Amino acid sequence: MKDFRTDLSDELTALTPPPLGDVVAEATRKGRRARRVRTVGQVAGSALAMAAVAVLVGGQLHGAGGGNGLVGPAAGGAPALAASAASTPSPAASGALVRVSGAAVLSTVLD
């Protein structure tokens, strides 16, 4: 029996090990590449989501209250006529759009 073990050991020692190459380095390189691709995908997805939210919020802010500064029937409101403006025709009375600023509204209210 001892001869069989010796013969087996001698034969196994004579064999060359299989070429494994750089298995660990290759696996590490593939893992880093996969992690990098996943990170880029997450960043791109986050940026896309933030851009979509910005577009939606910007559309809501722009659409709410007629943020374009126009007053008149096309802006969604009825033309308001003050008592003094009722006697004189104004662009708002004719249905035309008038650009209004905060200072102009304040001066009109104070008058």
Backbone as XML, in Angstrom:
<?xml version="1.0"?>
<chain id="A" units="angstrom">
  <residue number="1" name="MET">
    <atom name="N" x="0.820" y="-1.177" z="0.000"/>
    <atom name="CA" x="0.000" y="0.000" z="0.000"/>
    <atom name="C" x="0.871" y="1.251" z="0.000"/>
  </residue>
  <residue number="2" name="LYS">
    <atom name="N" x="1.954" y="1.174" z="0.629"/>
    <atom name="CA" x="2.846" y="2.307" z="0.683"/>
    <atom name="C" x="3.389" y="2.624" z="-0.702"/>
  </residue>
  <residue number="3" name="ASP">
    <atom name="N" x="3.553" y="1.624" z="-1.517"/>
    <atom name="CA" x="4.046" y="1.858" z="-2.864"/>
    <atom name="C" x="3.023" y="2.642" z="-3.705"/>
  </residue>
  <residue number="4" name="PHE">
    <atom name="N" x="1.747" y="2.362" z="-3.511"/>
    <atom name="CA" x="0.712" y="3.073" z="-4.264"/>
    <atom name="C" x="0.727" y="4.554" z="-3.914"/>
  </residue>
  <residue number="5" name="ARG">
    <atom name="N" x="0.826" y="4.879" z="-2.631"/>
    <atom name="CA" x="0.845" y="6.286" z="-2.215"/>
    <atom name="C" x="2.082" y="6.990" z="-2.753"/>
  </residue>
  <residue number="6" name="THR">
    <atom name="N" x="3.187" y="6.346" z="-2.717"/>
    <atom name="CA" x="4.415" y="6.944" z="-3.211"/>
    <atom name="C" x="4.318" y="7.172" z="-4.722"/>
  </residue>
  <residue number="7" name="ASP">
    <atom name="N" x="3.829" y="6.166" z="-5.429"/>
    <atom name="CA" x="3.667" y="6.314" z="-6.882"/>
    <atom name="C" x="2.695" y="7.440" z="-7.228"/>
  </residue>
  <residue number="8" name="LEU">
    <atom name="N" x="1.579" y="7.543" z="-6.505"/>
    <atom name="CA" x="0.590" y="8.599" z="-6.745"/>
    <atom name="C" x="1.178" y="9.967" z="-6.452"/>
  </residue>
  <residue number="9" name="SER">
    <atom name="N" x="1.901" y="10.095" z="-5.380"/>
    <atom name="CA" x="2.530" y="11.354" z="-5.008"/>
    <atom name="C" x="3.560" y="11.754" z="-6.042"/>
  </residue>
  <residue number="10" name="ASP">
    <atom name="N" x="4.367" y="10.805" z="-6.506"/>
    <atom name="CA" x="5.374" y="11.112" z="-7.525"/>
    <atom name="C" x="4.709" y="11.568" z="-8.828"/>
  </residue>
  <residue number="11" name="GLU">
    <atom name="N" x="3.631" y="10.918" z="-9.214"/>
    <atom name="CA" x="2.948" y="11.270" z="-10.458"/>
    <atom name="C" x="2.293" y="12.646" z="-10.365"/>
  </residue>
  <residue number="12" name="LEU">
    <atom name="N" x="1.690" y="12.951" z="-9.224"/>
    <atom name="CA" x="1.045" y="14.271" z="-9.052"/>
    <atom name="C" x="2.086" y="15.394" z="-9.009"/>
  </residue>
  <residue number="13" name="THR">
    <atom name="N" x="3.262" y="15.121" z="-8.459"/>
    <atom name="CA" x="4.311" y="16.135" z="-8.400"/>
    <atom name="C" x="4.873" y="16.411" z="-9.789"/>
  </residue>
  <residue number="14" name="ALA">
    <atom name="N" x="4.854" y="15.428" z="-10.635"/>
    <atom name="CA" x="5.384" y="15.603" z="-11.979"/>
    <atom name="C" x="4.456" y="16.437" z="-12.854"/>
  </residue>
  <residue number="15" name="LEU">
    <atom name="N" x="3.172" y="16.486" z="-12.522"/>
    <atom name="CA" x="2.217" y="17.267" z="-13.316"/>
    <atom name="C" x="2.422" y="18.762" z="-13.060"/>
  </residue>
  <residue number="16" name="THR">
    <atom name="N" x="2.232" y="19.546" z="-14.088"/>
    <atom name="CA" x="2.304" y="21.002" z="-13.915"/>
    <atom name="C" x="0.925" y="21.524" z="-13.534"/>
  </residue>
  <residue number="17" name="PRO">
    <atom name="N" x="0.878" y="22.503" z="-12.652"/>
    <atom name="CA" x="-0.429" y="23.044" z="-12.265"/>
    <atom name="C" x="-1.077" y="23.777" z="-13.442"/>
  </residue>
  <residue number="18" name="PRO">
    <atom name="N" x="-2.387" y="23.818" z="-13.467"/>
    <atom name="CA" x="-3.066" y="24.502" z="-14.578"/>
    <atom name="C" x="-2.780" y="26.009" z="-14.527"/>
  </residue>
  <residue number="19" name="PRO">
    <atom name="N" x="-2.668" y="26.636" z="-15.673"/>
    <atom name="CA" x="-2.391" y="28.078" z="-15.688"/>
    <atom name="C" x="-3.641" y="28.861" z="-15.290"/>
  </residue>
  <residue number="20" name="LEU">
    <atom name="N" x="-3.600" y="29.456" z="-14.136"/>
    <atom name="CA" x="-4.742" y="30.241" z="-13.657"/>
    <atom name="C" x="-4.642" y="31.705" z="-14.074"/>
  </residue>
  <residue number="21" name="GLY">
    <atom name="N" x="-3.453" y="32.130" z="-14.418"/>
    <atom name="CA" x="-3.295" y="33.528" z="-14.796"/>
    <atom name="C" x="-3.463" y="34.413" z="-13.573"/>
  </residue>
  <residue number="22" name="ASP">
    <atom name="N" x="-3.981" y="35.596" z="-13.802"/>
    <atom name="CA" x="-4.176" y="36.549" z="-12.713"/>
    <atom name="C" x="-5.671" y="36.639" z="-12.400"/>
  </residue>
  <residue number="23" name="VAL">
    <atom name="N" x="-6.191" y="35.551" z="-11.832"/>
    <atom name="CA" x="-7.626" y="35.451" z="-11.584"/>
    <atom name="C" x="-8.103" y="36.524" z="-10.614"/>
  </residue>
  <residue number="24" name="VAL">
    <atom name="N" x="-7.349" y="36.749" z="-9.561"/>
    <atom name="CA" x="-7.765" y="37.716" z="-8.538"/>
    <atom name="C" x="-7.775" y="39.129" z="-9.116"/>
  </residue>
  <residue number="25" name="ALA">
    <atom name="N" x="-6.721" y="39.480" z="-9.845"/>
    <atom name="CA" x="-6.665" y="40.831" z="-10.416"/>
    <atom name="C" x="-7.784" y="41.037" z="-11.442"/>
  </residue>
  <residue number="26" name="GLU">
    <atom name="N" x="-8.065" y="40.021" z="-12.247"/>
    <atom name="CA" x="-9.142" y="40.126" z="-13.245"/>
    <atom name="C" x="-10.504" y="40.286" z="-12.566"/>
  </residue>
  <residue number="27" name="ALA">
    <atom name="N" x="-10.740" y="39.541" z="-11.512"/>
    <atom name="CA" x="-12.010" y="39.651" z="-10.785"/>
    <atom name="C" x="-12.136" y="41.028" z="-10.125"/>
  </residue>
  <residue number="28" name="THR">
    <atom name="N" x="-11.035" y="41.532" z="-9.581"/>
    <atom name="CA" x="-11.052" y="42.865" z="-8.968"/>
    <atom name="C" x="-11.338" y="43.933" z="-10.024"/>
  </residue>
  <residue number="29" name="ARG">
    <atom name="N" x="-10.714" y="43.806" z="-11.182"/>
    <atom name="CA" x="-10.924" y="44.779" z="-12.260"/>
    <atom name="C" x="-12.385" y="44.775" z="-12.734"/>
  </residue>
  <residue number="30" name="LYS">
    <atom name="N" x="-12.953" y="43.591" z="-12.893"/>
    <atom name="CA" x="-14.361" y="43.501" z="-13.313"/>
    <atom name="C" x="-15.301" y="44.051" z="-12.249"/>
  </residue>
  <residue number="31" name="GLY">
    <atom name="N" x="-14.978" y="43.814" z="-10.983"/>
    <atom name="CA" x="-15.805" y="44.341" z="-9.895"/>
    <atom name="C" x="-15.783" y="45.852" z="-9.849"/>
  </residue>
  <residue number="32" name="ARG">
    <atom name="N" x="-14.584" y="46.447" z="-10.042"/>
    <atom name="CA" x="-14.481" y="47.910" z="-10.050"/>
    <atom name="C" x="-15.241" y="48.501" z="-11.228"/>
  </residue>
  <residue number="33" name="ARG">
    <atom name="N" x="-15.128" y="47.864" z="-12.380"/>
    <atom name="CA" x="-15.838" y="48.339" z="-13.567"/>
    <atom name="C" x="-17.349" y="48.296" z="-13.341"/>
  </residue>
  <residue number="34" name="ALA">
    <atom name="N" x="-17.842" y="47.212" z="-12.765"/>
    <atom name="CA" x="-19.284" y="47.091" z="-12.498"/>
    <atom name="C" x="-19.734" y="48.145" z="-11.498"/>
  </residue>
  <residue number="35" name="ARG">
    <atom name="N" x="-18.920" y="48.393" z="-10.481"/>
    <atom name="CA" x="-19.267" y="49.413" z="-9.489"/>
    <atom name="C" x="-19.291" y="50.800" z="-10.121"/>
  </residue>
  <residue number="36" name="ARG">
    <atom name="N" x="-18.324" y="51.081" z="-11.003"/>
    <atom name="CA" x="-18.265" y="52.377" z="-11.672"/>
    <atom name="C" x="-19.479" y="52.580" z="-12.576"/>
  </residue>
  <residue number="37" name="VAL">
    <atom name="N" x="-19.858" y="51.550" z="-13.322"/>
    <atom name="CA" x="-21.037" y="51.645" z="-14.200"/>
    <atom name="C" x="-22.295" y="51.866" z="-13.373"/>
  </residue>
  <residue number="38" name="ARG">
    <atom name="N" x="-22.411" y="51.172" z="-12.248"/>
    <atom name="CA" x="-23.575" y="51.320" z="-11.382"/>
    <atom name="C" x="-23.634" y="52.734" z="-10.798"/>
  </residue>
  <residue number="39" name="THR">
    <atom name="N" x="-22.479" y="53.280" z="-10.389"/>
    <atom name="CA" x="-22.447" y="54.630" z="-9.815"/>
    <atom name="C" x="-22.828" y="55.674" z="-10.859"/>
  </residue>
  <residue number="40" name="VAL">
    <atom name="N" x="-22.303" y="55.530" z="-12.070"/>
    <atom name="CA" x="-22.645" y="56.478" z="-13.136"/>
    <atom name="C" x="-24.135" y="56.411" z="-13.439"/>
  </residue>
  <residue number="41" name="GLY">
    <atom name="N" x="-24.695" y="55.229" z="-13.448"/>
    <atom name="CA" x="-26.134" y="55.078" z="-13.676"/>
    <atom name="C" x="-26.961" y="55.732" z="-12.586"/>
  </residue>
  <residue number="42" name="GLN">
    <atom name="N" x="-26.519" y="55.596" z="-11.343"/>
    <atom name="CA" x="-27.250" y="56.210" z="-10.235"/>
    <atom name="C" x="-27.175" y="57.733" z="-10.308"/>
  </residue>
  <residue number="43" name="VAL">
    <atom name="N" x="-26.001" y="58.271" z="-10.623"/>
    <atom name="CA" x="-25.849" y="59.725" z="-10.719"/>
    <atom name="C" x="-26.688" y="60.268" z="-11.873"/>
  </residue>
  <residue number="44" name="ALA">
    <atom name="N" x="-26.656" y="59.584" z="-13.003"/>
    <atom name="CA" x="-27.446" y="60.036" z="-14.151"/>
    <atom name="C" x="-28.944" y="59.967" z="-13.849"/>
  </residue>
  <residue number="45" name="GLY">
    <atom name="N" x="-29.377" y="58.917" z="-13.181"/>
    <atom name="CA" x="-30.786" y="58.804" z="-12.807"/>
    <atom name="C" x="-31.207" y="59.886" z="-11.834"/>
  </residue>
  <residue number="46" name="SER">
    <atom name="N" x="-30.349" y="60.192" z="-10.868"/>
    <atom name="CA" x="-30.655" y="61.261" z="-9.917"/>
    <atom name="C" x="-30.731" y="62.614" z="-10.608"/>
  </residue>
  <residue number="47" name="ALA">
    <atom name="N" x="-29.801" y="62.873" z="-11.515"/>
    <atom name="CA" x="-29.826" y="64.149" z="-12.240"/>
    <atom name="C" x="-31.074" y="64.262" z="-13.104"/>
  </residue>
  <residue number="48" name="LEU">
    <atom name="N" x="-31.470" y="63.170" z="-13.725"/>
    <atom name="CA" x="-32.679" y="63.173" z="-14.543"/>
    <atom name="C" x="-33.919" y="63.423" z="-13.683"/>
  </residue>
  <residue number="49" name="ALA">
    <atom name="N" x="-33.967" y="62.803" z="-12.510"/>
    <atom name="CA" x="-35.107" y="63.007" z="-11.613"/>
    <atom name="C" x="-35.159" y="64.449" z="-11.121"/>
  </residue>
  <residue number="50" name="MET">
    <atom name="N" x="-33.992" y="65.022" z="-10.779"/>
    <atom name="CA" x="-33.973" y="66.415" z="-10.315"/>
    <atom name="C" x="-34.378" y="67.367" z="-11.431"/>
  </residue>
  <residue number="51" name="ALA">
    <atom name="N" x="-33.963" y="67.079" z="-12.668"/>
    <atom name="CA" x="-34.361" y="67.925" z="-13.794"/>
    <atom name="C" x="-35.861" y="67.846" z="-14.022"/>
  </residue>
  <residue number="52" name="ALA">
    <atom name="N" x="-36.430" y="66.656" z="-13.889"/>
    <atom name="CA" x="-37.879" y="66.506" z="-14.061"/>
    <atom name="C" x="-38.639" y="67.270" z="-12.986"/>
  </residue>
  <residue number="53" name="VAL">
    <atom name="N" x="-38.164" y="67.205" z="-11.753"/>
    <atom name="CA" x="-38.813" y="67.949" z="-10.668"/>
    <atom name="C" x="-38.699" y="69.446" z="-10.917"/>
  </residue>
  <residue number="54" name="ALA">
    <atom name="N" x="-37.536" y="69.902" z="-11.378"/>
    <atom name="CA" x="-37.353" y="71.334" z="-11.646"/>
    <atom name="C" x="-38.288" y="71.796" z="-12.754"/>
  </residue>
  <residue number="55" name="VAL">
    <atom name="N" x="-38.463" y="70.987" z="-13.787"/>
    <atom name="CA" x="-39.366" y="71.352" z="-14.879"/>
    <atom name="C" x="-40.808" y="71.405" z="-14.378"/>
  </residue>
  <residue number="56" name="LEU">
    <atom name="N" x="-41.193" y="70.420" z="-13.576"/>
    <atom name="CA" x="-42.565" y="70.410" z="-13.055"/>
    <atom name="C" x="-42.822" y="71.584" z="-12.127"/>
  </residue>
  <residue number="57" name="VAL">
    <atom name="N" x="-41.880" y="71.862" z="-11.230"/>
    <atom name="CA" x="-42.057" y="72.983" z="-10.297"/>
    <atom name="C" x="-42.040" y="74.306" z="-11.062"/>
  </residue>
  <residue number="58" name="GLY">
    <atom name="N" x="-41.148" y="74.428" z="-12.027"/>
    <atom name="CA" x="-41.103" y="75.649" z="-12.835"/>
    <atom name="C" x="-42.389" y="75.852" z="-13.609"/>
  </residue>
  <residue number="59" name="GLY">
    <atom name="N" x="-42.966" y="74.779" z="-14.124"/>
    <atom name="CA" x="-44.236" y="74.885" z="-14.840"/>
    <atom name="C" x="-45.371" y="75.271" z="-13.915"/>
  </residue>
  <residue number="60" name="GLN">
    <atom name="N" x="-45.352" y="74.740" z="-12.698"/>
    <atom name="CA" x="-46.396" y="75.089" z="-11.733"/>
    <atom name="C" x="-46.271" y="76.548" z="-11.298"/>
  </residue>
  <residue number="61" name="LEU">
    <atom name="N" x="-45.039" y="77.014" z="-11.063"/>
    <atom name="CA" x="-44.856" y="78.402" z="-10.643"/>
    <atom name="C" x="-45.183" y="79.361" z="-11.773"/>
  </residue>
  <residue number="62" name="HIS">
    <atom name="N" x="-44.828" y="78.977" z="-12.996"/>
    <atom name="CA" x="-45.105" y="79.842" z="-14.131"/>
    <atom name="C" x="-46.596" y="79.863" z="-14.443"/>
  </residue>
  <residue number="63" name="GLY">
    <atom name="N" x="-47.270" y="78.730" z="-14.305"/>
    <atom name="CA" x="-48.687" y="78.636" z="-14.637"/>
    <atom name="C" x="-49.595" y="79.175" z="-13.545"/>
  </residue>
  <residue number="64" name="ALA">
    <atom name="N" x="-49.154" y="79.188" z="-12.294"/>
    <atom name="CA" x="-50.001" y="79.624" z="-11.180"/>
    <atom name="C" x="-50.023" y="81.140" z="-11.118"/>
  </residue>
  <residue number="65" name="GLY">
    <atom name="N" x="-51.182" y="81.725" z="-11.245"/>
    <atom name="CA" x="-51.338" y="83.161" z="-11.060"/>
    <atom name="C" x="-50.894" y="83.982" z="-12.251"/>
  </residue>
  <residue number="66" name="GLY">
    <atom name="N" x="-50.722" y="83.399" z="-13.402"/>
    <atom name="CA" x="-50.333" y="84.190" z="-14.570"/>
    <atom name="C" x="-49.022" y="84.903" z="-14.349"/>
  </residue>
  <residue number="67" name="GLY">
    <atom name="N" x="-47.956" y="84.195" z="-14.186"/>
    <atom name="CA" x="-46.671" y="84.780" z="-13.868"/>
    <atom name="C" x="-46.074" y="85.594" z="-15.002"/>
  </residue>
  <residue number="68" name="ASN">
    <atom name="N" x="-46.789" y="85.811" z="-16.107"/>
    <atom name="CA" x="-46.227" y="86.554" z="-17.228"/>
    <atom name="C" x="-46.464" y="88.048" z="-17.102"/>
  </residue>
  <residue number="69" name="GLY">
    <atom name="N" x="-47.204" y="88.514" z="-16.106"/>
    <atom name="CA" x="-47.414" y="89.940" z="-15.883"/>
    <atom name="C" x="-48.492" y="90.548" z="-16.758"/>
  </residue>
  <residue number="70" name="LEU">
    <atom name="N" x="-49.277" y="89.743" z="-17.442"/>
    <atom name="CA" x="-50.329" y="90.267" z="-18.298"/>
    <atom name="C" x="-51.662" y="90.222" z="-17.569"/>
  </residue>
  <residue number="71" name="VAL">
    <atom name="N" x="-52.472" y="91.228" z="-17.824"/>
    <atom name="CA" x="-53.785" y="91.307" z="-17.192"/>
    <atom name="C" x="-54.805" y="91.482" z="-18.291"/>
  </residue>
  <residue number="72" name="GLY">
    <atom name="N" x="-55.907" y="90.794" z="-18.186"/>
    <atom name="CA" x="-56.951" y="90.952" z="-19.180"/>
    <atom name="C" x="-57.695" y="89.649" z="-19.357"/>
  </residue>
  <residue number="73" name="PRO">
    <atom name="N" x="-58.617" y="89.589" z="-20.308"/>
    <atom name="CA" x="-59.416" y="88.388" z="-20.495"/>
    <atom name="C" x="-58.571" y="87.170" z="-20.886"/>
  </residue>
  <residue number="74" name="ALA">
    <atom name="N" x="-57.539" y="87.370" z="-21.689"/>
    <atom name="CA" x="-56.716" y="86.239" z="-22.114"/>
    <atom name="C" x="-55.873" y="85.699" z="-20.974"/>
  </residue>
  <residue number="75" name="ALA">
    <atom name="N" x="-55.617" y="86.504" z="-19.948"/>
    <atom name="CA" x="-54.817" y="86.065" z="-18.811"/>
    <atom name="C" x="-55.652" y="85.281" z="-17.818"/>
  </residue>
  <residue number="76" name="GLY">
    <atom name="N" x="-56.918" y="85.140" z="-18.058"/>
    <atom name="CA" x="-57.767" y="84.339" z="-17.191"/>
    <atom name="C" x="-58.590" y="85.166" z="-16.227"/>
  </residue>
  <residue number="77" name="GLY">
    <atom name="N" x="-58.484" y="86.457" z="-16.253"/>
    <atom name="CA" x="-59.259" y="87.302" z="-15.352"/>
    <atom name="C" x="-60.121" y="88.263" z="-16.145"/>
  </residue>
  <residue number="78" name="ALA">
    <atom name="N" x="-61.157" y="88.744" z="-15.539"/>
    <atom name="CA" x="-62.012" y="89.727" z="-16.199"/>
    <atom name="C" x="-61.380" y="91.095" z="-16.026"/>
  </residue>
  <residue number="79" name="PRO">
    <atom name="N" x="-61.506" y="91.974" z="-17.001"/>
    <atom name="CA" x="-60.932" y="93.318" z="-16.844"/>
    <atom name="C" x="-61.683" y="94.073" z="-15.751"/>
  </residue>
  <residue number="80" name="ALA">
    <atom name="N" x="-60.907" y="94.585" z="-14.814"/>
    <atom name="CA" x="-61.495" y="95.330" z="-13.698"/>
    <atom name="C" x="-61.547" y="96.805" z="-14.073"/>
  </residue>
  <residue number="81" name="LEU">
    <atom name="N" x="-62.687" y="97.414" z="-13.847"/>
    <atom name="CA" x="-62.849" y="98.832" z="-14.149"/>
    <atom name="C" x="-63.061" y="99.587" z="-12.846"/>
  </residue>
  <residue number="82" name="ALA">
    <atom name="N" x="-62.218" y="100.541" z="-12.615"/>
    <atom name="CA" x="-62.390" y="101.404" z="-11.443"/>
    <atom name="C" x="-63.452" y="102.452" z="-11.776"/>
  </residue>
  <residue number="83" name="ALA">
    <atom name="N" x="-63.948" y="103.131" z="-10.778"/>
    <atom name="CA" x="-64.997" y="104.134" z="-10.995"/>
    <atom name="C" x="-64.502" y="105.271" z="-11.875"/>
  </residue>
  <residue number="84" name="SER">
    <atom name="N" x="-63.235" y="105.679" z="-11.683"/>
    <atom name="CA" x="-62.725" y="106.784" z="-12.501"/>
    <atom name="C" x="-62.395" y="106.304" z="-13.912"/>
  </residue>
  <residue number="85" name="ALA">
    <atom name="N" x="-62.035" y="105.052" z="-14.065"/>
    <atom name="CA" x="-61.671" y="104.533" z="-15.380"/>
    <atom name="C" x="-62.898" y="104.172" z="-16.196"/>
  </residue>
  <residue number="86" name="ALA">
    <atom name="N" x="-64.060" y="104.073" z="-15.573"/>
    <atom name="CA" x="-65.277" y="103.716" z="-16.297"/>
    <atom name="C" x="-65.676" y="104.815" z="-17.266"/>
  </residue>
  <residue number="87" name="SER">
    <atom name="N" x="-65.357" y="106.064" z="-16.954"/>
    <atom name="CA" x="-65.748" y="107.157" z="-17.834"/>
    <atom name="C" x="-64.785" y="107.319" z="-19.006"/>
  </residue>
  <residue number="88" name="THR">
    <atom name="N" x="-63.511" y="106.907" z="-18.829"/>
    <atom name="CA" x="-62.554" y="107.034" z="-19.924"/>
    <atom name="C" x="-62.199" y="105.641" z="-20.431"/>
  </residue>
  <residue number="89" name="PRO">
    <atom name="N" x="-62.204" y="105.441" z="-21.749"/>
    <atom name="CA" x="-61.846" y="104.116" z="-22.258"/>
    <atom name="C" x="-60.367" y="103.826" z="-21.984"/>
  </residue>
  <residue number="90" name="SER">
    <atom name="N" x="-60.098" y="102.606" z="-21.590"/>
    <atom name="CA" x="-58.721" y="102.193" z="-21.287"/>
    <atom name="C" x="-58.422" y="100.938" z="-22.079"/>
  </residue>
  <residue number="91" name="PRO">
    <atom name="N" x="-57.139" y="100.580" z="-22.226"/>
    <atom name="CA" x="-56.816" y="99.344" z="-22.940"/>
    <atom name="C" x="-57.418" y="98.121" z="-22.257"/>
  </residue>
  <residue number="92" name="ALA">
    <atom name="N" x="-57.527" y="98.127" z="-20.924"/>
    <atom name="CA" x="-58.114" y="96.990" z="-20.217"/>
    <atom name="C" x="-59.609" y="96.900" z="-20.500"/>
  </residue>
  <residue number="93" name="ALA">
    <atom name="N" x="-60.278" y="98.040" z="-20.655"/>
    <atom name="CA" x="-61.712" y="98.035" z="-20.917"/>
    <atom name="C" x="-62.009" y="97.497" z="-22.315"/>
  </residue>
  <residue number="94" name="SER">
    <atom name="N" x="-61.092" y="97.691" z="-23.244"/>
    <atom name="CA" x="-61.330" y="97.214" z="-24.594"/>
    <atom name="C" x="-60.966" y="95.742" z="-24.752"/>
  </residue>
  <residue number="95" name="GLY">
    <atom name="N" x="-60.434" y="95.117" z="-23.713"/>
    <atom name="CA" x="-60.096" y="93.712" z="-23.767"/>
    <atom name="C" x="-58.650" y="93.455" z="-24.166"/>
  </residue>
  <residue number="96" name="ALA">
    <atom name="N" x="-57.853" y="94.510" z="-24.368"/>
    <atom name="CA" x="-56.446" y="94.348" z="-24.732"/>
    <atom name="C" x="-55.644" y="94.000" z="-23.486"/>
  </residue>
  <residue number="97" name="LEU">
    <atom name="N" x="-54.530" y="93.333" z="-23.698"/>
    <atom name="CA" x="-53.658" y="92.974" z="-22.580"/>
    <atom name="C" x="-52.743" y="94.134" z="-22.250"/>
  </residue>
  <residue number="98" name="VAL">
    <atom name="N" x="-52.577" y="94.382" z="-20.971"/>
    <atom name="CA" x="-51.748" y="95.480" z="-20.500"/>
    <atom name="C" x="-50.679" y="94.899" z="-19.595"/>
  </residue>
  <residue number="99" name="ARG">
    <atom name="N" x="-49.429" y="95.265" z="-19.807"/>
    <atom name="CA" x="-48.342" y="94.814" z="-18.942"/>
    <atom name="C" x="-48.397" y="95.633" z="-17.657"/>
  </residue>
  <residue number="100" name="VAL">
    <atom name="N" x="-48.400" y="94.936" z="-16.534"/>
    <atom name="CA" x="-48.557" y="95.583" z="-15.235"/>
    <atom name="C" x="-47.346" y="95.253" z="-14.379"/>
  </residue>
  <residue number="101" name="SER">
    <atom name="N" x="-46.812" y="96.256" z="-13.715"/>
    <atom name="CA" x="-45.716" y="96.029" z="-12.779"/>
    <atom name="C" x="-46.231" y="96.309" z="-11.379"/>
  </residue>
  <residue number="102" name="GLY">
    <atom name="N" x="-45.460" y="95.885" z="-10.405"/>
    <atom name="CA" x="-45.856" y="96.107" z="-9.015"/>
    <atom name="C" x="-45.942" y="97.559" z="-8.654"/>
  </residue>
  <residue number="103" name="ALA">
    <atom name="N" x="-45.023" y="98.387" z="-9.181"/>
    <atom name="CA" x="-45.029" y="99.822" z="-8.888"/>
    <atom name="C" x="-46.270" y="100.496" z="-9.477"/>
  </residue>
  <residue number="104" name="ALA">
    <atom name="N" x="-46.674" y="100.067" z="-10.684"/>
    <atom name="CA" x="-47.864" y="100.662" z="-11.308"/>
    <atom name="C" x="-49.121" y="100.301" z="-10.527"/>
  </residue>
  <residue number="105" name="VAL">
    <atom name="N" x="-49.215" y="99.082" z="-10.061"/>
    <atom name="CA" x="-50.377" y="98.686" z="-9.260"/>
    <atom name="C" x="-50.408" y="99.444" z="-7.952"/>
  </residue>
  <residue number="106" name="LEU">
    <atom name="N" x="-49.249" y="99.596" z="-7.302"/>
    <atom name="CA" x="-49.185" y="100.319" z="-6.029"/>
    <atom name="C" x="-49.587" y="101.770" z="-6.225"/>
  </residue>
  <residue number="107" name="SER">
    <atom name="N" x="-49.113" y="102.432" z="-7.275"/>
    <atom name="CA" x="-49.471" y="103.841" z="-7.490"/>
    <atom name="C" x="-50.952" y="103.988" z="-7.787"/>
  </residue>
  <residue number="108" name="THR">
    <atom name="N" x="-51.535" y="103.012" z="-8.513"/>
    <atom name="CA" x="-52.960" y="103.061" z="-8.813"/>
    <atom name="C" x="-53.782" y="102.880" z="-7.552"/>
  </residue>
  <residue number="109" name="VAL">
    <atom name="N" x="-53.371" y="101.964" z="-6.708"/>
    <atom name="CA" x="-54.105" y="101.736" z="-5.450"/>
    <atom name="C" x="-53.995" y="102.931" z="-4.534"/>
  </residue>
  <residue number="110" name="LEU">
    <atom name="N" x="-52.822" y="103.544" z="-4.451"/>
    <atom name="CA" x="-52.635" y="104.708" z="-3.560"/>
    <atom name="C" x="-53.381" y="105.923" z="-4.067"/>
  </residue>
  <residue number="111" name="ASP">
    <atom name="N" x="-53.570" y="106.071" z="-5.404"/>
    <atom name="CA" x="-54.317" y="107.209" z="-5.946"/>
    <atom name="C" x="-55.772" y="107.022" z="-5.640"/>
  </residue>
</chain>
